[in-house]
């Protein structure tokens, strides 16, 4: 049985993320050591400096890991298209463009069917996102989302089922 992936905010780093981070830091550390070795040879600097700078570099990588580990996590869900698949309420008539409210925010939207006018307060389904413009289609009157909105008409925002 496979467990559900957790939300990015609740995930904690795992060994494989630490391993990925470490492996990606090794080439930069190797290059730093090579450059320091050459500088120490050319300018007759103490070899102790080589080790000291390398240790400082490693401490820097260790200190930054808690801040950047999410970038090395391949299971993090993308946040860019979280509105796609959601239900929105038309705030300004779509003919074919207008404004919808989804998750408490106002978004510019366009009807996927160019000849269809969507009236204010009708519910729509977000089918695509092009930049900051949502593409929507009307929800059928018999959909569960429409029934729920009629029962909770005082609610300013709608839950999004993805």
Backbone bond lengths (Angstrom), bond angles and torsions (degrees), N, CA, C in turn:
res aa  C-N    CA-C-N  psi(-1)  N-CA   C-N-CA  omega(-1)  CA-C   N-CA-C  phi
1 X - - - 1.444 - - 1.518 108.68 -
2 X 1.349 116.39 126.09 1.457 120.98 -176.99 1.520 109.40 -93.21
3 X 1.334 116.55 135.07 1.458 119.58 -178.48 1.524 110.14 -82.58
4 X 1.324 114.72 155.55 1.461 121.50 178.61 1.524 109.27 -70.24
5 X 1.351 118.62 138.77 1.459 118.71 174.86 1.521 109.74 -67.95
6 X 1.321 115.48 139.69 1.454 119.88 -178.85 1.521 110.36 -79.51
7 X 1.309 116.23 161.97 1.466 121.25 176.50 1.523 108.31 -65.17
8 X 1.354 118.37 150.19 1.462 120.81 -177.81 1.525 113.18 -55.34
9 X 1.332 118.41 -34.79 1.456 120.60 -178.41 1.525 111.97 -68.49
10 X 1.348 117.41 -30.19 1.459 120.15 -175.22 1.531 112.64 -95.93
11 X 1.319 117.40 -8.96 1.462 119.82 -179.93 1.522 110.45 -71.46
12 X 1.317 115.24 148.56 1.460 120.76 174.58 1.515 106.86 -117.61
13 X 1.313 116.12 156.51 1.454 118.41 -178.64 1.517 110.15 -70.19
14 X 1.315 114.71 152.19 1.453 122.41 -178.48 1.519 108.41 -122.59
15 X 1.325 116.39 172.46 1.468 120.72 -178.56 1.518 113.04 -59.25
16 X 1.340 116.52 -39.32 1.459 119.00 -177.04 1.526 111.01 -66.97
17 X 1.343 117.61 -31.27 1.465 120.74 176.65 1.521 109.52 -70.19
18 X 1.337 116.77 -42.20 1.463 120.85 176.79 1.523 110.59 -62.70
19 X 1.329 117.48 -40.98 1.456 121.24 178.51 1.532 110.54 -63.93
20 X 1.323 116.94 -44.72 1.467 120.54 178.59 1.524 110.53 -60.31
21 X 1.327 117.71 -45.82 1.460 122.57 179.08 1.528 110.39 -60.35
22 X 1.334 116.36 -46.58 1.465 120.65 -178.61 1.527 111.19 -62.56
23 X 1.329 116.69 -45.82 1.463 119.85 -179.21 1.528 111.94 -63.72
24 X 1.311 116.72 -33.04 1.458 119.10 178.66 1.531 112.59 -78.64
25 X 1.317 117.91 -16.78 1.472 120.89 176.73 1.528 111.98 -87.89
26 X 1.332 117.60 -21.09 1.464 120.75 -176.01 1.534 114.47 -60.61
27 X 1.346 120.73 -43.27 1.471 118.82 178.81 1.527 113.15 -60.16
28 X 1.330 117.86 -39.95 1.469 120.35 178.56 1.526 110.58 -65.84
29 X 1.318 117.11 -39.24 1.465 120.62 177.95 1.524 110.48 -65.76
30 X 1.327 117.34 -42.33 1.466 120.88 178.50 1.530 110.92 -62.78
31 X 1.326 117.27 -42.08 1.463 121.12 178.17 1.524 110.63 -64.45
32 X 1.328 117.00 -42.17 1.466 120.68 177.35 1.522 111.04 -59.77
33 X 1.323 117.31 -45.87 1.468 120.86 -179.78 1.526 110.46 -63.64
34 X 1.332 117.41 -40.49 1.468 120.37 178.70 1.526 111.33 -63.35
35 X 1.316 117.16 -44.91 1.474 120.44 179.42 1.519 110.06 -65.23
36 X 1.325 117.41 -43.93 1.468 120.12 178.56 1.528 111.52 -62.84
37 X 1.323 116.87 -38.19 1.463 121.00 178.91 1.530 110.43 -62.63
38 X 1.355 114.77 -44.85 1.472 118.67 177.84 1.524 111.73 -63.46
39 X 1.320 117.57 -44.12 1.464 120.79 178.92 1.525 111.18 -63.07
40 X 1.329 116.17 -40.88 1.469 119.89 179.44 1.523 110.83 -65.61
41 X 1.336 116.79 -34.79 1.467 120.81 179.12 1.521 111.06 -73.31
42 X 1.324 117.66 -46.87 1.463 121.57 -176.84 1.527 112.80 -67.76
43 X 1.302 117.10 -39.33 1.463 120.84 -174.53 1.529 112.82 -107.06
44 X 1.305 117.34 10.81 1.460 124.02 178.29 1.534 112.05 50.09
45 X 1.321 114.55 49.85 1.463 120.58 176.16 1.524 108.91 -84.53
46 X 1.321 117.30 152.92 1.469 119.52 178.12 1.536 111.35 -62.00
47 X 1.324 115.75 137.95 1.466 120.73 -179.49 1.534 111.71 -65.69
48 X 1.309 117.03 -19.76 1.454 121.17 177.79 1.534 110.57 -60.66
49 X 1.321 116.50 -34.55 1.464 120.51 178.71 1.523 110.88 -61.17
50 X 1.320 115.37 -37.48 1.473 119.97 178.44 1.526 110.25 -57.47
51 X 1.303 116.13 -49.06 1.463 120.35 -179.80 1.520 112.06 -67.77
52 X 1.327 117.93 -39.55 1.453 121.79 -178.95 1.533 111.59 -64.35
53 X 1.325 117.16 -45.45 1.460 120.75 179.40 1.532 110.32 -66.41
54 X 1.334 117.73 -39.42 1.465 120.86 178.25 1.526 110.96 -63.73
55 X 1.336 117.47 -40.63 1.468 121.21 178.03 1.529 110.13 -65.24
56 X 1.322 117.80 -42.73 1.466 121.31 177.55 1.531 110.02 -61.21
57 X 1.333 116.72 -40.62 1.466 121.49 178.69 1.537 110.43 -62.02
58 X 1.321 116.62 -43.01 1.470 120.67 179.33 1.529 110.37 -66.19
59 X 1.337 117.73 -40.63 1.469 121.08 177.74 1.527 110.04 -62.56
60 X 1.335 117.12 -38.51 1.465 121.38 176.77 1.527 110.27 -60.48
61 X 1.341 117.27 -45.05 1.467 120.86 179.04 1.522 111.72 -63.33
62 X 1.322 117.15 -40.02 1.459 121.31 178.55 1.528 110.24 -65.86
63 X 1.328 117.30 -41.50 1.465 121.19 -179.28 1.531 111.77 -67.92
64 X 1.323 118.05 -32.46 1.461 120.82 -178.20 1.526 113.26 -81.96
65 X 1.322 118.12 -21.98 1.466 120.25 -176.15 1.529 113.73 -53.26
66 X 1.338 120.51 -47.14 1.475 118.79 -179.82 1.530 113.28 -61.35
67 X 1.312 117.59 -22.91 1.455 120.93 -178.55 1.531 113.30 -86.78
68 X 1.330 117.30 -26.14 1.472 120.00 -172.62 1.528 114.50 -118.79
69 X 1.311 118.84 2.97 1.470 119.82 -172.42 1.519 112.91 -61.03
70 X 1.338 118.50 -29.41 1.469 120.21 -178.81 1.534 111.71 -62.90
71 X 1.320 116.78 -28.52 1.463 120.33 178.66 1.527 111.32 -68.65
72 X 1.297 118.24 -18.90 1.463 122.72 -178.89 1.532 111.90 -100.69
73 X 1.322 117.49 5.11 1.463 122.42 -178.50 1.523 109.65 -96.69
74 X 1.333 117.94 110.73 1.468 119.74 -177.93 1.522 113.47 -72.85
75 X 1.328 119.59 -14.61 1.463 121.51 -176.99 1.518 113.76 -90.72
76 X 1.319 118.22 -1.93 1.449 120.19 179.37 1.515 109.07 -64.32
77 X 1.318 116.28 129.47 1.461 119.62 -179.09 1.521 109.24 -75.06
78 X 1.331 116.73 138.68 1.457 118.85 178.52 1.517 110.64 -68.15
79 X 1.314 115.96 143.56 1.455 120.20 -178.88 1.523 111.97 -97.32
80 X 1.297 117.67 -8.72 1.447 121.21 -172.54 1.517 115.21 -64.00
81 X 1.323 119.08 -37.46 1.455 121.10 -175.51 1.521 112.03 -117.30
82 X 1.308 117.86 38.63 1.451 119.64 -178.45 1.517 112.22 -71.46
83 X 1.322 118.54 -17.31 1.462 121.01 179.67 1.520 112.22 -80.68
84 X 1.333 116.42 -22.77 1.461 119.85 -179.18 1.527 108.75 -65.01
85 X 1.325 115.43 129.48 1.458 120.90 -177.32 1.508 112.75 96.65
86 X 1.330 117.41 -8.25 1.450 121.46 -178.99 1.519 112.34 -85.83
87 X 1.327 114.18 173.17 1.456 121.82 179.32 1.524 107.96 -111.57
88 X 1.336 116.33 133.59 1.461 121.65 -179.45 1.525 109.55 -126.48
89 X 1.322 116.11 160.42 1.466 122.82 176.79 1.527 107.84 -110.49
90 X 1.320 116.87 133.25 1.461 121.89 179.85 1.530 108.69 -71.81
91 X 1.324 116.56 124.97 1.462 122.61 179.53 1.530 109.68 -100.21
92 X 1.325 115.75 -40.11 1.460 121.92 176.53 1.521 106.64 -125.81
93 X 1.321 116.48 128.70 1.465 122.35 -174.23 1.531 112.02 -43.90
94 X 1.332 114.66 136.06 1.467 121.22 177.80 1.527 108.19 -96.20
95 X 1.338 115.96 112.55 1.458 118.53 -179.78 1.528 111.67 -146.55
96 X 1.262 125.22 67.98 1.466 128.45 -8.16 1.522 113.05 -85.13
97 X 1.373 119.26 -9.74 1.464 119.97 179.49 1.508 110.81 -108.84
98 X 1.337 115.54 152.51 1.450 121.85 178.60 1.517 109.61 -172.44
99 X 1.320 116.79 -149.83 1.465 121.99 -176.62 1.528 109.03 -129.87
100 X 1.347 115.35 138.29 1.464 121.25 175.84 1.523 108.81 -125.52
101 X 1.334 114.97 160.07 1.460 120.95 174.90 1.519 107.70 -113.78
102 X 1.335 115.03 127.80 1.460 120.71 177.47 1.521 107.66 -142.91
103 X 1.306 116.76 132.44 1.469 124.09 -178.91 1.527 110.94 53.58
104 X 1.331 116.52 36.65 1.456 121.12 176.99 1.519 114.27 78.35
105 X 1.322 118.89 7.45 1.458 122.78 -179.24 1.521 110.22 -119.37
106 X 1.318 115.83 149.71 1.460 121.56 176.33 1.519 109.13 -94.17
107 X 1.333 115.83 133.48 1.459 122.10 -178.96 1.526 109.37 -132.57
108 X 1.316 115.87 144.10 1.458 120.20 169.37 1.514 107.19 -70.09
109 X 1.325 115.44 140.31 1.460 119.35 -177.61 1.519 109.79 -142.26
110 X 1.322 114.02 157.77 1.466 121.66 177.83 1.517 107.51 -134.39
111 X 1.330 114.68 139.33 1.453 119.87 177.03 1.525 109.12 -72.33
112 X 1.316 116.53 135.58 1.461 120.55 178.62 1.523 110.70 -66.78
113 X 1.329 116.71 -26.43 1.470 121.93 177.37 1.526 107.10 -101.00
114 X 1.330 117.02 105.32 1.460 122.55 -171.95 1.527 113.95 -56.77
115 X 1.312 118.89 -33.36 1.456 121.73 -176.11 1.531 113.28 -87.69
116 X 1.333 118.10 -0.69 1.464 122.01 -176.06 1.527 110.30 -97.48
117 X 1.336 117.36 128.94 1.466 122.55 174.99 1.526 108.17 -98.46
118 X 1.305 115.68 128.97 1.468 120.23 178.87 1.524 108.37 -108.04
119 X 1.332 116.05 120.66 1.458 123.08 -174.18 1.537 111.45 -75.49
120 X 1.339 114.16 159.02 1.455 121.81 176.64 1.530 109.88 -57.76
121 X 1.329 116.86 142.40 1.464 126.62 179.78 1.520 114.22 72.27
122 X 1.329 119.28 2.83 1.469 118.91 174.11 1.526 108.54 -80.04
123 X 1.322 116.58 153.89 1.457 121.86 -179.26 1.518 109.70 -95.31
124 X 1.330 114.92 140.57 1.462 121.16 -178.76 1.517 109.44 -131.84
125 X 1.303 115.69 158.87 1.458 124.10 179.10 1.529 107.75 -107.07
126 X 1.329 118.15 127.26 1.466 122.09 179.15 1.525 108.18 -79.69
127 X 1.342 116.20 118.34 1.464 121.05 -176.86 1.521 113.12 -103.24
128 X 1.327 117.35 -24.29 1.467 120.05 -178.85 1.521 109.04 -158.08
129 X 1.319 114.23 165.27 1.455 121.12 178.87 1.514 107.42 -136.65
130 X 1.322 116.38 120.85 1.462 121.51 179.19 1.522 107.20 -118.32
131 X 1.325 116.19 97.39 1.459 120.00 -174.09 1.513 109.06 66.38
132 X 1.353 116.35 -120.03 1.456 121.10 179.05 1.523 112.30 -104.91
133 X 1.314 116.77 17.99 1.455 122.58 179.44 1.527 109.37 -113.07
134 X 1.342 115.74 125.21 1.465 120.40 179.09 1.522 109.28 -92.19
135 X 1.315 116.07 140.86 1.461 121.01 172.77 1.517 106.80 -103.26
136 X 1.339 115.97 128.88 1.462 120.15 -173.27 1.519 111.51 -129.77
137 X 1.333 114.03 157.42 1.464 122.21 172.99 1.522 107.31 -128.41
138 X 1.325 117.59 151.64 1.468 119.06 -179.37 1.522 111.43 -69.63
139 X 1.316 115.47 146.37 1.465 120.90 174.38 1.522 108.04 -83.49
140 X 1.316 118.00 138.82 1.467 119.09 175.50 1.526 110.31 -64.86
141 X 1.325 118.48 146.33 1.468 120.75 -178.11 1.521 113.64 -59.05
142 X 1.334 118.54 -24.32 1.463 121.16 -176.99 1.531 112.81 -90.10
143 X 1.355 118.25 5.04 1.472 119.78 -177.30 1.523 110.76 -71.84
144 X 1.339 117.89 151.87 1.472 121.81 179.89 1.529 112.23 -60.42
145 X 1.355 117.26 -34.07 1.461 120.27 -179.92 1.524 110.66 -64.52
146 X 1.344 116.97 -39.79 1.463 121.09 178.83 1.517 110.62 -65.55
147 X 1.330 117.94 -41.71 1.463 121.61 178.79 1.523 110.67 -63.62
148 X 1.327 116.76 -41.66 1.468 120.86 180.00 1.523 110.80 -65.65
149 X 1.334 117.46 -37.09 1.460 119.61 -178.28 1.522 111.18 -70.72
150 X 1.330 117.73 -31.25 1.464 120.20 177.99 1.521 110.08 -69.02
151 X 1.336 117.27 -34.77 1.463 121.11 178.55 1.517 111.81 -74.09
152 X 1.337 117.44 -32.26 1.466 122.72 -177.40 1.519 109.81 -117.55
153 X 1.298 118.72 54.17 1.459 120.92 -175.65 1.516 112.90 -68.85
154 X 1.332 117.96 -16.24 1.466 120.55 179.38 1.525 111.98 -80.48
155 X 1.309 119.15 -12.22 1.462 123.18 -177.45 1.524 110.23 -74.26
156 X 1.360 118.69 126.33 1.456 120.81 -177.87 1.524 114.19 -75.39
157 X 1.322 118.39 -23.74 1.454 119.27 -179.63 1.526 109.27 -132.21
158 X 1.316 114.73 158.38 1.452 120.50 -175.94 1.507 110.80 -107.92
159 X 1.327 118.23 146.41 1.464 119.07 174.06 1.519 109.10 -70.54
160 X 1.324 115.14 148.68 1.461 119.91 -179.36 1.518 108.37 -109.87
161 X 1.315 116.38 123.95 1.463 121.11 175.69 1.500 107.20 -102.80
162 X 1.335 116.42 122.42 1.465 120.22 179.29 1.489 109.86 -111.79
